[in-house]
Amino acid sequence: MSQSAAEKQGKPKKDLETCVAETRVFVEKVVDRFNVKFNPDPEVNEVIIQGLARHQHLHGKRYCPCFVIQFDRALDRVCPCKPGLEEEVPRDGHCHCGIFCAPDFNGLPYEPQGSA
């Protein structure tokens, strides 16, 4: 049986409930810091929060729950991921997971402001 990244680093493993609570605070901070908003569908947000918290609990990092973890810094996405914030939100209106959205995203097919 393999050890989690947190255990390998000598960090105590947090219980899942604590990870969920911390992740809720974390995603609020991301929204405030990066000028994004939550997906208008609360179910999407809850699924992603649970996935991020589960990865924090199991692996010590909030790996994106939408990608297979490779345990390779160059390949893995840790939330908030750079491609999501810098490429996907401006282009698609939301990150790959869908939790973080452009301020003008309304759930419909996205057309960035200023394009027409």
Buried (B, 14 or more C-beta within 10 A) or exposed (E): EEEBBBBEEEEEBBEBEEBBEBBBEBBEEBBEEEEBBBBEEEEBBBBBBBBBBBBBBBBBBBBBBBEEBEEEEEEBBBBBBEEBBEEBBEEBBBBBBBBBBBEEBEEEEBEBEEEE
